[in-house]
Amino acid sequence: MPKFNSRLYFITDSTDYAGEEFLVRVEKALKGGVTLLQLREKDRTAREYLELAGAVHELTLKYNVPLIIDDRLDITMASGAEGIHLGQSDLPVDIARKILGPDKIIGATAKTVEQAREAYENGADYLGVGAIFPTTTHVKTTITSTATLTDILKAVPIPANAIGGLNKDNIDVLKGIPISGICVVSAIMKADDPEKAAKELSESMRQKLGL
């Protein structure tokens, strides 16, 4: 199983930021202590996505942070990214594992214990579980209770991260749940200073969750 640390998992959103500004914000987040970075692009052409993945990968390599590509197996392979994250409507985890082999990180979205078990049995390395709170990102979200999150953690032995509307002020809701980390988009992406936001979030996780 590939080594990675999902403690502070940052998912990008380039919607409001032009090329260079987006990369500057990504680098600031990396400076702030992000441990895993997912490039999520829903509306770009394959070529645009690949070019952006190449630019972001240069940054993540500089900070020794694995790059995860959302959804797209072709972009994952072509960019040399360290892994892929698959939702319930994406390519099945076992097919992705067959194509990518044992050395790439494969993450999966799980909203139920059944989905979590299936992802684990099919070769997923970690799970993203949520949404814990409603989110402002351009993805369909179903609210997942903290009780379900706890049940998922009991059901599978792989790391699981909470995701969905989380920020430094509301993560108390996760106290006592043995997650491996949290996934955030807006809390860092939309912050005035992404580096400061990442550091403050990291400190809040230490204080409130013992992570």
C-alpha positions as CSV (number, residue, x, y, z in Angstrom):
1,M,0.0,0.0,0.0
2,P,1.4,3.4,-0.9
3,K,2.4,5.7,2.0
4,F,0.5,8.9,2.4
5,N,-0.8,11.1,5.2
6,S,-4.4,12.3,4.7
7,R,-4.5,14.5,7.9
8,L,-5.1,17.8,6.1
9,Y,-6.5,16.9,2.7
10,F,-7.1,19.9,0.4
11,I,-9.4,19.7,-2.6
12,T,-8.9,22.5,-5.1
13,D,-11.5,24.6,-6.9
14,S,-10.2,26.8,-9.7
15,T,-13.6,28.3,-10.6
16,D,-12.9,31.8,-9.3
17,Y,-9.2,32.0,-10.0
18,A,-7.3,32.5,-13.2
19,G,-4.2,30.4,-14.0
20,E,-1.4,32.1,-12.1
21,E,-3.6,33.2,-9.1
22,F,-4.8,29.6,-8.8
23,L,-1.3,28.2,-8.7
24,V,-0.2,30.9,-6.1
25,R,-3.1,29.9,-3.9
26,V,-2.3,26.2,-4.2
27,E,1.3,26.8,-3.3
28,K,0.3,28.9,-0.2
29,A,-1.9,26.0,0.9
30,L,1.0,23.6,0.6
31,K,3.2,26.0,2.6
32,G,0.5,26.1,5.2
33,G,0.8,22.3,5.8
34,V,-1.6,20.5,3.5
35,T,-0.6,16.8,3.5
36,L,-2.6,15.5,0.5
37,L,-3.9,17.6,-2.4
38,Q,-6.6,16.7,-4.8
39,L,-7.0,18.5,-8.1
40,R,-10.7,18.6,-8.9
41,E,-11.8,20.0,-12.3
42,K,-15.3,19.3,-13.6
43,D,-15.4,21.6,-16.5
44,R,-12.1,21.6,-18.3
45,T,-11.2,19.7,-21.5
46,A,-8.8,16.8,-21.1
47,R,-5.9,18.9,-22.5
48,E,-6.6,21.8,-20.1
49,Y,-6.9,19.4,-17.2
50,L,-3.6,17.7,-18.1
51,E,-1.8,21.0,-18.4
52,L,-3.1,22.2,-15.0
53,A,-2.2,18.8,-13.4
54,G,1.3,19.2,-14.7
55,A,1.7,22.7,-13.2
56,V,0.1,21.6,-9.9
57,H,2.3,18.4,-9.8
58,E,5.4,20.5,-10.0
59,L,4.3,22.3,-6.8
60,T,3.2,19.2,-4.9
61,L,6.5,17.5,-5.7
62,K,8.4,20.5,-4.3
63,Y,6.5,20.1,-1.0
64,N,6.6,16.3,-1.0
65,V,2.8,16.1,-1.0
66,P,1.1,13.4,-3.1
67,L,-1.2,14.7,-5.9
68,I,-4.6,13.0,-6.3
69,I,-6.6,13.5,-9.5
70,D,-10.4,13.6,-9.1
71,D,-12.3,11.2,-11.3
72,R,-10.0,11.0,-14.3
73,L,-7.9,7.9,-14.8
74,D,-6.4,9.2,-18.1
75,I,-5.2,12.4,-16.4
76,T,-3.8,10.5,-13.4
77,M,-1.7,8.3,-15.7
78,A,-0.7,11.0,-18.1
79,S,0.4,13.5,-15.4
80,G,2.2,11.0,-13.3
81,A,0.1,12.0,-10.3
82,E,0.4,9.8,-7.2
83,G,-3.2,8.8,-7.1
84,I,-6.9,9.1,-8.0
85,H,-10.1,9.8,-6.1
86,L,-13.3,8.0,-7.3
87,G,-16.9,8.9,-6.6
88,Q,-19.8,6.5,-6.7
89,S,-20.6,7.3,-10.3
90,D,-17.0,7.1,-11.5
91,L,-14.9,4.1,-12.7
92,P,-15.2,1.2,-10.2
93,V,-12.3,1.0,-7.7
94,D,-11.3,-2.5,-8.7
95,I,-11.0,-1.6,-12.4
96,A,-8.9,1.5,-11.5
97,R,-6.7,-0.7,-9.3
98,K,-6.3,-3.2,-12.1
99,I,-5.1,-0.5,-14.5
100,L,-3.0,1.6,-12.1
101,G,-1.4,-1.3,-10.2
102,P,-0.5,-1.5,-6.5
103,D,1.7,1.6,-6.2
104,K,-0.9,4.4,-6.9
105,I,-3.1,5.8,-4.1
106,I,-6.8,5.1,-4.8
107,G,-9.4,7.0,-2.7
108,A,-13.2,6.5,-2.8
109,T,-16.2,8.4,-1.7
110,A,-18.4,6.5,0.7
111,K,-21.7,7.7,2.3
112,T,-22.8,4.3,3.7
113,V,-21.2,1.3,5.4
114,E,-22.0,-0.8,2.3
115,Q,-20.2,1.6,0.0
116,A,-17.3,1.7,2.4
117,R,-17.0,-2.1,2.6
118,E,-17.2,-2.4,-1.2
119,A,-14.5,0.3,-1.8
120,Y,-12.2,-1.4,0.7
121,E,-12.7,-4.9,-0.7
122,N,-12.1,-3.6,-4.2
123,G,-8.7,-2.0,-3.3
124,A,-9.3,1.5,-2.1
125,D,-6.5,3.0,0.1
126,Y,-8.7,5.6,1.9
127,L,-12.2,6.9,2.1
128,G,-13.8,10.3,1.9
129,V,-17.0,10.3,4.0
130,G,-19.6,13.0,3.9
131,A,-21.0,15.6,3.5
132,I,-20.9,16.3,7.2
133,F,-22.3,19.8,6.6
134,P,-23.9,21.3,3.5
135,T,-21.2,22.6,1.1
136,T,-20.9,25.5,-1.4
137,T,-18.9,23.5,-4.0
138,H,-20.3,22.5,-7.3
139,V,-20.9,18.8,-6.5
140,K,-24.0,17.0,-5.5
141,T,-23.9,16.4,-1.7
142,T,-25.8,14.1,0.5
143,I,-25.6,14.8,4.3
144,T,-23.9,11.9,6.1
145,S,-24.4,11.8,9.9
146,T,-21.5,11.5,12.3
147,A,-23.1,8.2,13.5
148,T,-22.7,6.8,10.0
149,L,-19.1,8.1,9.8
150,T,-18.4,6.2,13.1
151,D,-20.0,3.0,11.8
152,I,-17.9,3.2,8.6
153,L,-14.7,3.6,10.6
154,K,-15.7,0.5,12.6
155,A,-16.5,-1.5,9.4
156,V,-13.2,-0.9,7.4
157,P,-9.6,-0.8,8.4
158,I,-8.4,1.8,5.9
159,P,-8.1,5.5,6.7
160,A,-11.3,7.6,6.5
161,N,-11.5,11.4,6.2
162,A,-14.6,13.5,7.0
163,I,-15.6,15.9,4.2
164,G,-18.3,18.5,3.6
165,G,-18.5,22.1,4.8
166,L,-15.8,21.7,7.5
167,N,-13.7,24.5,8.9
168,K,-11.7,25.4,11.9
169,D,-14.8,26.6,13.8
170,N,-17.1,23.6,13.3
171,I,-14.9,20.5,13.5
172,D,-15.8,20.0,17.1
173,V,-18.6,17.8,15.7
174,L,-16.0,15.2,14.9
175,K,-14.5,15.0,18.4
176,G,-14.0,11.4,19.6
177,I,-14.4,9.9,16.1
178,P,-11.2,8.2,15.0
179,I,-10.9,9.8,11.5
180,S,-7.5,10.0,9.9
181,G,-8.1,13.6,8.8
182,I,-10.5,16.1,7.2
183,C,-11.0,17.1,3.6
184,V,-11.7,20.8,2.9
185,V,-12.3,23.0,-0.2
186,S,-13.7,26.4,0.7
187,A,-12.0,26.7,4.1
188,I,-8.6,27.0,2.4
189,M,-9.5,27.8,-1.3
190,K,-11.7,30.8,-0.5
191,A,-9.6,32.2,2.4
192,D,-8.0,35.6,2.0
193,D,-4.7,33.9,2.9
194,P,-4.7,30.1,2.1
195,E,-1.4,29.6,4.0
196,K,-2.7,31.2,7.2
197,A,-6.0,29.3,6.8
198,A,-4.2,25.9,6.4
199,K,-2.1,26.6,9.5
200,E,-5.1,27.7,11.6
201,L,-7.1,24.7,10.5
202,S,-4.2,22.4,11.3
203,E,-3.9,24.0,14.8
204,S,-7.6,23.7,15.4
205,M,-7.5,20.0,14.4
206,R,-4.7,19.5,16.9
207,Q,-6.5,21.2,19.7
208,K,-10.1,20.0,19.1
209,L,-9.5,16.5,17.6
210,G,-6.1,15.5,18.8
211,L,-5.0,15.1,15.2
